Amino acid sequence: MKKKSKFLIFFLLLFSGSHASTVDDIIQQIQKRYNEIQEIKGRFYQVSYIKELDRVERYEGRFFIMRSDGAKMRWVYIKPLDEEVIIKDTDIWIYKKSERQAFRGKFTRDSYGQVPISLLQGLGDLGRDFNIALSGENTLELRPKYERGIIKKICLVTTTKDFPIKSLTIFDVYGNKTDIFIKDIEINPGLDESIFVFNIPKGVEVFELNH
């Protein structure tokens, strides 16, 4: 009952007060809930529009996030790709299984454009990194305060469920758009840190990124 009351208060706040305070209320709810989360496990569906090719690509898979010291994420494409992105602290690996290739580099702000799901790792302090406006009843529009790779803006669709984000859309400076819908979320499932360690399979060729 206490949990339902919190959600009721959230909706009362959402539809009252000035436009600016409404944005602040939504941000506070997101960050308060997110700060209670240490681990996240779930599935995703991604739709990417590539402007230069005028083509839409669709992917799906699963992801894991650990919010302990440093960034820890694993983003696993199941179909149609068989690729993985592993981030641990400042290291990033991109593993292309069918091509028997792995790419190793440093994870920086410039990496966000290539690894959009990594934005979910930084929901704890949105106001620090973005200028935020309300764009629809439950959608926030985020514009970077400083250069963040090739990202132009991000739209977050919020929810009152345990994990506060339902979907995100990333627009880049080249006119490309990536929609990511997340589902089947498990909060604090007890992830093993070994999930975020990439062991190079035998016969896989390694290339360096960020050069």
Sequence and secondary structure as in RCSB ss.txt:
>XXXX:A:sequence
MKKKSKFLIFFLLLFSGSHASTVDDIIQQIQKRYNEIQEIKGRFYQVSYIKELDRVERYEGRFFIMRSDGAKMRW
VYIKPLDEEVIIKDTDIWIYKKSERQAFRGKFTRDSYGQVPISLLQGLGDLGRDFNIALSGENTLELRPKYERGI
IKKICLVTTTKDFPIKSLTIFDVYGNKTDIFIKDIEINPGLDESIFVFNIPKGVEVFELNH
>XXXX:A:secstr
 HHHHHHHHHHHHHTSS HHHHHHHHHHHHHHHHHT SEEEEEEEEEEEETTTTEEEEEEEEEEEE SSS EEEE
EEEES  EEEEEETTEEEEEETTTTEEEEEE  GGGTTT GGGGGGGGGGHHHHEEEEE STTEEEEEESS  TT
EEEEEEEE SSSSSEEEEEEEETTS EEEEEEEEEEES    GGGG     TT EEEE   
